[in-house]
């Protein structure tokens, strides 16, 4: 397993975890009226956008690498 593939897997996992956390912040009934969870959910959304932008940048940057 190359370092490039490990990097991609970690970033995709971070995106998935952020999606799950953001979904939980907005849908869990036990924290429905707490503004702190709404803020955390919004910040999780910003983190998702940043991680996706970083992944796109990384994939474009490493497309030209010769790994052999």
Secondary structure, 3 states (H helix, E strand, C coil): CCHHHHHHHHHHHHHHHHHHHHHHHHHCHHHCCCHHHHHHHHHHHHHHHHHHHHHHHHHHHHCCCCCC
